[in-house]
Amino acid sequence: MAETRAAGTGDFAERMVHMVNEAMLALMVSVGHRTALFDIMAMMPAATSAEIAARAELDERYVREWLAAMTTGRIVDHDGAAGTFSLPADHAQWLIRAAGPDNLAIETQYVGLLALVEDQVVDCFRHGGGVPYSSFPKFQALMAEDSGAVRDATLIGVTLPLVPGLTDRLAEGIDVADVGCGSGHAANLMAEAFPRSRFVGFDFSDAGLAAARAEANGNGLTNVRFSRRDAARLGETARFDLITTFDAVHDQARPDLMLAGIADALRPGGVYLCVDIAASSKLSENLDHPLGPFFYTVSCMHCMTVSLADGGMGLGAMWGEQKALQMLSEAGFTSVDVARVDGDIANTYYIATKN
């Protein structure tokens, strides 16, 4: 019916129809990721819905309807005569867990997650305030999966070497803190790679800290610990040689206090490595950002609103490079280098030091 109404009414109507279809398809891609259907199909020849469901140990009727969505969405190929379905290899490389950071199906999970708080966000539009972090019970797990794929592929070999001489110092042994560590995966990766260094992860989430400790214990790591701490009240002075944050600044209630606390916690000659969303602070300079609508939406539905719910600044995910440099300077950092990684359209890497 929508397509009939849109016929002959111009390009924008066609775009809206396309948008509605793609939004529904994104939800189905999320289902395919969560049920491992993409992973299963990538390992199978063309097969019927019954065969795919049996291999995945899922209900056939649901799998059949999901396959219909995937087929009409041109994600899965369908042989009508044989009644079989197949996942093309050039599609699978962006949809399966083995793809690591190239698995874009992970990102589609944000659609369903953020939709859960739509009513609360709409209420905030009318009355102000924000939606508390407690309303997003699955957000940290999703962030852990999302960032974990990237960290596994790039943290040790790409991100840390952006700081000259850092990997040598880590190999010799220094004190490191990861602030807003979430589930602690980055801290655990570094602790495993650099056994002579000492690591601590700070976060306010008990669930995240429990996951961090479980991973550390499972990997037999003895040089990392995790502590419950408000990022705006670190309370450390000249304690660390390296402090890291990974997409953890922009959704804080008081990012200004967090950055000032990080500056205080660094020893002379220490380095703060801040990895955060790549963007300009000016909307007009983000019009062609390849992930602009995605990041602004996640910001409105999570990052900004959780900050406002805590009486915070509501900085938002797209605080941007100009604002980041201003706030780092105000926090006491006297030198900030901005680095980027080829192929990484999501992150900017700030390397900050102070006299």
TIKELO-404473 format. One record per residue (C-alpha): x, y, z. Coordinates in steps of 0.25 Angstrom, whole numbers, plus 5000, padded with zeros to 4 digits. Example, Ala and Ser with C-alpha at 12.3 -4.5 7.8 and 13.67 -1.06 7.14 Angstrom:
BEGIN
<rec c1="5049" c2="4982" c3="5031"/>
<rec c1="5055" c2="4996" c3="5029"/>
This chain:
BEGIN
<rec c1="5000" c2="5000" c3="5000"/>
<rec c1="5011" c2="5010" c3="5004"/>
<rec c1="5018" c2="5007" c3="4990"/>
<rec c1="5005" c2="5010" c3="4983"/>
<rec c1="5003" c2="5023" c3="4990"/>
<rec c1="5018" c2="5027" c3="4987"/>
<rec c1="5017" c2="5024" c3="4972"/>
<rec c1="5019" c2="5037" c3="4964"/>
<rec c1="5020" c2="5046" c3="4976"/>
<rec c1="5035" c2="5049" c3="4975"/>
<rec c1="5049" c2="5044" c3="4979"/>
<rec c1="5047" c2="5047" c3="4994"/>
<rec c1="5035" c2="5038" c3="4995"/>
<rec c1="5043" c2="5027" c3="4988"/>
<rec c1="5054" c2="5029" c3="4998"/>
<rec c1="5044" c2="5028" c3="5010"/>
<rec c1="5039" c2="5015" c3="5004"/>
<rec c1="5053" c2="5010" c3="5003"/>
<rec c1="5056" c2="5015" c3="5017"/>
<rec c1="5045" c2="5007" c3="5023"/>
<rec c1="5049" c2="4994" c3="5016"/>
<rec c1="5064" c2="4996" c3="5020"/>
<rec c1="5060" c2="4999" c3="5034"/>
<rec c1="5052" c2="4986" c3="5035"/>
<rec c1="5063" c2="4978" c3="5028"/>
<rec c1="5073" c2="4983" c3="5038"/>
<rec c1="5064" c2="4977" c3="5049"/>
<rec c1="5064" c2="4964" c3="5042"/>
<rec c1="5079" c2="4965" c3="5040"/>
<rec c1="5081" c2="4966" c3="5055"/>
<rec c1="5072" c2="4954" c3="5057"/>
<rec c1="5081" c2="4946" c3="5047"/>
<rec c1="5093" c2="4951" c3="5054"/>
<rec c1="5088" c2="4947" c3="5068"/>
<rec c1="5083" c2="4933" c3="5064"/>
<rec c1="5096" c2="4931" c3="5056"/>
<rec c1="5088" c2="4928" c3="5043"/>
<rec c1="5098" c2="4936" c3="5035"/>
<rec c1="5110" c2="4928" c3="5041"/>
<rec c1="5102" c2="4915" c3="5038"/>
<rec c1="5098" c2="4918" c3="5024"/>
<rec c1="5113" c2="4922" c3="5021"/>
<rec c1="5117" c2="4908" c3="5023"/>
<rec c1="5106" c2="4901" c3="5015"/>
<rec c1="5103" c2="4899" c3="5001"/>
<rec c1="5089" c2="4904" c3="4996"/>
<rec c1="5079" c2="4897" c3="5005"/>
<rec c1="5064" c2="4897" c3="5008"/>
<rec c1="5059" c2="4905" c3="5020"/>
<rec c1="5057" c2="4892" c3="5027"/>
<rec c1="5071" c2="4888" c3="5025"/>
<rec c1="5076" c2="4902" c3="5030"/>
<rec c1="5067" c2="4901" c3="5042"/>
<rec c1="5072" c2="4887" c3="5045"/>
<rec c1="5087" c2="4891" c3="5044"/>
<rec c1="5084" c2="4904" c3="5053"/>
<rec c1="5075" c2="4896" c3="5063"/>
<rec c1="5064" c2="4907" c3="5061"/>
<rec c1="5049" c2="4906" c3="5058"/>
<rec c1="5047" c2="4904" c3="5043"/>
<rec c1="5035" c2="4913" c3="5041"/>
<rec c1="5043" c2="4925" c3="5047"/>
<rec c1="5055" c2="4922" c3="5039"/>
<rec c1="5046" c2="4921" c3="5026"/>
<rec c1="5040" c2="4935" c3="5029"/>
<rec c1="5054" c2="4941" c3="5032"/>
<rec c1="5059" c2="4935" c3="5019"/>
<rec c1="5048" c2="4942" c3="5011"/>
<rec c1="5052" c2="4955" c3="5017"/>
<rec c1="5066" c2="4952" c3="5014"/>
<rec c1="5062" c2="4948" c3="4999"/>
<rec c1="5054" c2="4960" c3="4996"/>
<rec c1="5065" c2="4969" c3="5003"/>
<rec c1="5075" c2="4963" c3="4993"/>
<rec c1="5084" c2="4958" c3="5004"/>
<rec c1="5081" c2="4943" c3="5002"/>
<rec c1="5080" c2="4936" c3="4988"/>
<rec c1="5068" c2="4928" c3="4985"/>
<rec c1="5065" c2="4917" c3="4975"/>
<rec c1="5050" c2="4916" c3="4974"/>
<rec c1="5050" c2="4903" c3="4966"/>
<rec c1="5059" c2="4896" c3="4976"/>
<rec c1="5053" c2="4903" c3="4988"/>
<rec c1="5067" c2="4906" c3="4993"/>
<rec c1="5075" c2="4918" c3="4999"/>
<rec c1="5089" c2="4922" c3="4999"/>
<rec c1="5098" c2="4933" c3="5005"/>
<rec c1="5107" c2="4939" c3="4994"/>
<rec c1="5122" c2="4939" c3="4999"/>
<rec c1="5123" c2="4954" c3="4996"/>
<rec c1="5111" c2="4956" c3="5006"/>
<rec c1="5116" c2="4947" c3="5016"/>
<rec c1="5129" c2="4954" c3="5018"/>
<rec c1="5121" c2="4966" c3="5024"/>
<rec c1="5112" c2="4957" c3="5032"/>
<rec c1="5119" c2="4946" c3="5039"/>
<rec c1="5126" c2="4946" c3="5052"/>
<rec c1="5139" c2="4941" c3="5045"/>
<rec c1="5139" c2="4954" c3="5038"/>
<rec c1="5144" c2="4961" c3="5051"/>
<rec c1="5143" c2="4976" c3="5050"/>
<rec c1="5137" c2="4975" c3="5036"/>
<rec c1="5124" c2="4968" c3="5042"/>
<rec c1="5114" c2="4980" c3="5040"/>
<rec c1="5103" c2="4971" c3="5045"/>
<rec c1="5107" c2="4974" c3="5059"/>
<rec c1="5103" c2="4989" c3="5057"/>
<rec c1="5089" c2="4985" c3="5053"/>
<rec c1="5086" c2="4981" c3="5067"/>
<rec c1="5086" c2="4995" c3="5072"/>
<rec c1="5072" c2="4997" c3="5064"/>
<rec c1="5065" c2="4987" c3="5073"/>
<rec c1="5072" c2="4992" c3="5086"/>
<rec c1="5069" c2="5007" c3="5084"/>
<rec c1="5055" c2="5004" c3="5080"/>
<rec c1="5053" c2="4999" c3="5094"/>
<rec c1="5054" c2="5013" c3="5100"/>
<rec c1="5047" c2="5021" c3="5089"/>
<rec c1="5035" c2="5024" c3="5098"/>
<rec c1="5044" c2="5029" c3="5109"/>
<rec c1="5052" c2="5038" c3="5099"/>
<rec c1="5040" c2="5043" c3="5093"/>
<rec c1="5035" c2="5047" c3="5107"/>
<rec c1="5049" c2="5054" c3="5109"/>
<rec c1="5046" c2="5062" c3="5096"/>
<rec c1="5034" c2="5067" c3="5103"/>
<rec c1="5039" c2="5069" c3="5117"/>
<rec c1="5054" c2="5069" c3="5117"/>
<rec c1="5063" c2="5061" c3="5125"/>
<rec c1="5068" c2="5047" c3="5121"/>
<rec c1="5067" c2="5032" c3="5120"/>
<rec c1="5076" c2="5026" c3="5131"/>
<rec c1="5087" c2="5016" c3="5128"/>
<rec c1="5079" c2="5005" c3="5135"/>
<rec c1="5069" c2="5005" c3="5124"/>
<rec c1="5079" c2="4999" c3="5115"/>
<rec c1="5082" c2="4986" c3="5121"/>
<rec c1="5088" c2="4980" c3="5108"/>
<rec c1="5096" c2="4992" c3="5104"/>
<rec c1="5109" c2="4988" c3="5110"/>
<rec c1="5108" c2="4974" c3="5105"/>
<rec c1="5106" c2="4980" c3="5091"/>
<rec c1="5117" c2="4990" c3="5092"/>
<rec c1="5126" c2="4979" c3="5097"/>
<rec c1="5123" c2="4971" c3="5085"/>
<rec c1="5124" c2="4983" c3="5076"/>
<rec c1="5137" c2="4988" c3="5081"/>
<rec c1="5143" c2="4975" c3="5084"/>
<rec c1="5144" c2="4971" c3="5069"/>
<rec c1="5151" c2="4984" c3="5066"/>
<rec c1="5161" c2="4983" c3="5078"/>
<rec c1="5164" c2="4968" c3="5075"/>
<rec c1="5168" c2="4972" c3="5061"/>
<rec c1="5175" c2="4986" c3="5064"/>
<rec c1="5178" c2="4989" c3="5078"/>
<rec c1="5192" c2="4983" c3="5080"/>
<rec c1="5197" c2="4984" c3="5066"/>
<rec c1="5191" c2="4997" c3="5061"/>
<rec c1="5185" c2="5006" c3="5072"/>
<rec c1="5196" c2="5006" c3="5082"/>
<rec c1="5208" c2="5008" c3="5072"/>
<rec c1="5201" c2="5021" c3="5069"/>
<rec c1="5208" c2="5026" c3="5081"/>
<rec c1="5223" c2="5027" c3="5078"/>
<rec c1="5231" c2="5017" c3="5087"/>
<rec c1="5219" c2="5013" c3="5095"/>
<rec c1="5220" c2="4998" c3="5092"/>
<rec c1="5234" c2="4997" c3="5096"/>
<rec c1="5231" c2="5004" c3="5109"/>
<rec c1="5219" c2="4994" c3="5111"/>
<rec c1="5228" c2="4983" c3="5109"/>
<rec c1="5238" c2="4988" c3="5119"/>
<rec c1="5227" c2="4990" c3="5129"/>
<rec c1="5219" c2="5002" c3="5133"/>
<rec c1="5206" c2="5006" c3="5140"/>
<rec c1="5193" c2="5007" c3="5132"/>
<rec c1="5179" c2="5010" c3="5134"/>
<rec c1="5167" c2="5008" c3="5125"/>
<rec c1="5156" c2="5018" c3="5130"/>
<rec c1="5142" c2="5014" c3="5126"/>
<rec c1="5147" c2="5000" c3="5123"/>
<rec c1="5133" c2="4994" c3="5122"/>
<rec c1="5135" c2="4979" c3="5121"/>
<rec c1="5150" c2="4981" c3="5122"/>
<rec c1="5154" c2="4974" c3="5109"/>
<rec c1="5164" c2="4985" c3="5104"/>
<rec c1="5171" c2="4984" c3="5118"/>
<rec c1="5171" c2="4969" c3="5117"/>
<rec c1="5177" c2="4969" c3="5103"/>
<rec c1="5188" c2="4979" c3="5107"/>
<rec c1="5191" c2="4971" c3="5120"/>
<rec c1="5192" c2="4958" c3="5112"/>
<rec c1="5201" c2="4965" c3="5102"/>
<rec c1="5210" c2="4972" c3="5112"/>
<rec c1="5212" c2="4963" c3="5124"/>
<rec c1="5222" c2="4973" c3="5131"/>
<rec c1="5213" c2="4984" c3="5131"/>
<rec c1="5202" c2="4986" c3="5142"/>
<rec c1="5188" c2="4989" c3="5138"/>
<rec c1="5175" c2="4994" c3="5145"/>
<rec c1="5161" c2="4996" c3="5139"/>
<rec c1="5152" c2="5006" c3="5145"/>
<rec c1="5137" c2="5006" c3="5142"/>
<rec c1="5124" c2="5008" c3="5150"/>
<rec c1="5116" c2="4996" c3="5145"/>
<rec c1="5117" c2="4984" c3="5154"/>
<rec c1="5112" c2="4975" c3="5142"/>
<rec c1="5123" c2="4980" c3="5133"/>
<rec c1="5134" c2="4979" c3="5144"/>
<rec c1="5129" c2="4964" c3="5147"/>
<rec c1="5131" c2="4961" c3="5132"/>
<rec c1="5144" c2="4967" c3="5132"/>
<rec c1="5149" c2="4959" c3="5144"/>
<rec c1="5143" c2="4947" c3="5139"/>
<rec c1="5151" c2="4949" c3="5126"/>
<rec c1="5164" c2="4952" c3="5133"/>
<rec c1="5163" c2="4940" c3="5142"/>
<rec c1="5159" c2="4931" c3="5130"/>
<rec c1="5172" c2="4935" c3="5123"/>
<rec c1="5180" c2="4934" c3="5136"/>
<rec c1="5184" c2="4948" c3="5136"/>
<rec c1="5191" c2="4953" c3="5149"/>
<rec c1="5195" c2="4967" c3="5144"/>
<rec c1="5181" c2="4973" c3="5143"/>
<rec c1="5171" c2="4977" c3="5153"/>
<rec c1="5157" c2="4984" c3="5152"/>
<rec c1="5151" c2="4994" c3="5162"/>
<rec c1="5138" c2="5001" c3="5163"/>
<rec c1="5140" c2="5016" c3="5161"/>
<rec c1="5133" c2="5028" c3="5156"/>
<rec c1="5140" c2="5033" c3="5144"/>
<rec c1="5138" c2="5048" c3="5149"/>
<rec c1="5144" c2="5045" c3="5162"/>
<rec c1="5157" c2="5037" c3="5159"/>
<rec c1="5164" c2="5043" c3="5171"/>
<rec c1="5178" c2="5038" c3="5166"/>
<rec c1="5190" c2="5047" c3="5166"/>
<rec c1="5203" c2="5044" c3="5158"/>
<rec c1="5199" c2="5029" c3="5158"/>
<rec c1="5200" c2="5024" c3="5144"/>
<rec c1="5209" c2="5025" c3="5132"/>
<rec c1="5198" c2="5022" c3="5122"/>
<rec c1="5183" c2="5024" c3="5122"/>
<rec c1="5173" c2="5020" c3="5111"/>
<rec c1="5159" c2="5022" c3="5108"/>
<rec c1="5151" c2="5015" c3="5097"/>
<rec c1="5138" c2="5023" c3="5093"/>
<rec c1="5136" c2="5026" c3="5108"/>
<rec c1="5137" c2="5041" c3="5109"/>
<rec c1="5125" c2="5046" c3="5101"/>
<rec c1="5114" c2="5039" c3="5109"/>
<rec c1="5119" c2="5043" c3="5123"/>
<rec c1="5111" c2="5052" c3="5131"/>
<rec c1="5123" c2="5061" c3="5134"/>
<rec c1="5134" c2="5058" c3="5123"/>
<rec c1="5141" c2="5071" c3="5127"/>
<rec c1="5143" c2="5065" c3="5141"/>
<rec c1="5147" c2="5052" c3="5135"/>
<rec c1="5158" c2="5058" c3="5126"/>
<rec c1="5163" c2="5067" c3="5138"/>
<rec c1="5164" c2="5055" c3="5147"/>
<rec c1="5172" c2="5047" c3="5136"/>
<rec c1="5181" c2="5058" c3="5134"/>
<rec c1="5184" c2="5058" c3="5149"/>
<rec c1="5186" c2="5043" c3="5150"/>
<rec c1="5197" c2="5043" c3="5140"/>
<rec c1="5211" c2="5043" c3="5144"/>
<rec c1="5221" c2="5053" c3="5138"/>
<rec c1="5224" c2="5048" c3="5124"/>
<rec c1="5211" c2="5040" c3="5124"/>
<rec c1="5202" c2="5039" c3="5112"/>
<rec c1="5187" c2="5039" c3="5110"/>
<rec c1="5181" c2="5032" c3="5098"/>
<rec c1="5167" c2="5035" c3="5096"/>
<rec c1="5160" c2="5028" c3="5085"/>
<rec c1="5146" c2="5034" c3="5082"/>
<rec c1="5136" c2="5036" c3="5070"/>
<rec c1="5142" c2="5043" c3="5058"/>
<rec c1="5134" c2="5055" c3="5054"/>
<rec c1="5135" c2="5070" c3="5054"/>
<rec c1="5128" c2="5078" c3="5065"/>
<rec c1="5121" c2="5086" c3="5054"/>
<rec c1="5108" c2="5079" c3="5048"/>
<rec c1="5111" c2="5086" c3="5034"/>
<rec c1="5124" c2="5078" c3="5033"/>
<rec c1="5117" c2="5065" c3="5036"/>
<rec c1="5107" c2="5065" c3="5025"/>
<rec c1="5115" c2="5055" c3="5017"/>
<rec c1="5120" c2="5046" c3="5029"/>
<rec c1="5118" c2="5032" c3="5025"/>
<rec c1="5112" c2="5028" c3="5038"/>
<rec c1="5106" c2="5042" c3="5042"/>
<rec c1="5091" c2="5038" c3="5043"/>
<rec c1="5096" c2="5025" c3="5051"/>
<rec c1="5104" c2="5033" c3="5061"/>
<rec c1="5094" c2="5044" c3="5063"/>
<rec c1="5083" c2="5034" c3="5065"/>
<rec c1="5091" c2="5026" c3="5075"/>
<rec c1="5095" c2="5039" c3="5082"/>
<rec c1="5081" c2="5044" c3="5083"/>
<rec c1="5075" c2="5030" c3="5088"/>
<rec c1="5087" c2="5027" c3="5097"/>
<rec c1="5100" c2="5035" c3="5099"/>
<rec c1="5093" c2="5049" c3="5101"/>
<rec c1="5081" c2="5044" c3="5109"/>
<rec c1="5089" c2="5036" c3="5119"/>
<rec c1="5097" c2="5048" c3="5122"/>
<rec c1="5085" c2="5057" c3="5123"/>
<rec c1="5078" c2="5047" c3="5132"/>
<rec c1="5090" c2="5048" c3="5142"/>
<rec c1="5089" c2="5063" c3="5142"/>
<rec c1="5101" c2="5064" c3="5132"/>
<rec c1="5105" c2="5072" c3="5121"/>
<rec c1="5099" c2="5064" c3="5110"/>
<rec c1="5111" c2="5065" c3="5101"/>
<rec c1="5107" c2="5054" c3="5091"/>
<rec c1="5114" c2="5045" c3="5082"/>
<rec c1="5117" c2="5055" c3="5071"/>
<rec c1="5124" c2="5065" c3="5081"/>
<rec c1="5135" c2="5065" c3="5070"/>
<rec c1="5150" c2="5068" c3="5069"/>
<rec c1="5149" c2="5083" c3="5071"/>
<rec c1="5141" c2="5081" c3="5084"/>
<rec c1="5151" c2="5070" c3="5088"/>
<rec c1="5163" c2="5078" c3="5086"/>
<rec c1="5157" c2="5090" c3="5094"/>
<rec c1="5153" c2="5081" c3="5106"/>
<rec c1="5166" c2="5074" c3="5106"/>
<rec c1="5173" c2="5087" c3="5107"/>
<rec c1="5164" c2="5092" c3="5118"/>
<rec c1="5167" c2="5079" c3="5126"/>
<rec c1="5182" c2="5082" c3="5126"/>
<rec c1="5188" c2="5075" c3="5114"/>
<rec c1="5198" c2="5084" c3="5107"/>
<rec c1="5200" c2="5076" c3="5095"/>
<rec c1="5190" c2="5068" c3="5087"/>
<rec c1="5193" c2="5060" c3="5074"/>
<rec c1="5182" c2="5055" c3="5066"/>
<rec c1="5184" c2="5042" c3="5058"/>
<rec c1="5175" c2="5034" c3="5049"/>
<rec c1="5176" c2="5020" c3="5044"/>
<rec c1="5174" c2="5016" c3="5029"/>
<rec c1="5160" c2="5010" c3="5027"/>
<rec c1="5155" c2="5014" c3="5041"/>
<rec c1="5144" c2="5023" c3="5038"/>
<rec c1="5138" c2="5022" c3="5052"/>
<rec c1="5149" c2="5027" c3="5062"/>
<rec c1="5159" c2="5038" c3="5064"/>
<rec c1="5171" c2="5036" c3="5073"/>
<rec c1="5176" c2="5047" c3="5082"/>
<rec c1="5190" c2="5046" c3="5088"/>
<rec c1="5191" c2="5056" c3="5100"/>
<rec c1="5202" c2="5059" c3="5109"/>
<rec c1="5204" c2="5071" c3="5119"/>
<rec c1="5217" c2="5078" c3="5124"/>
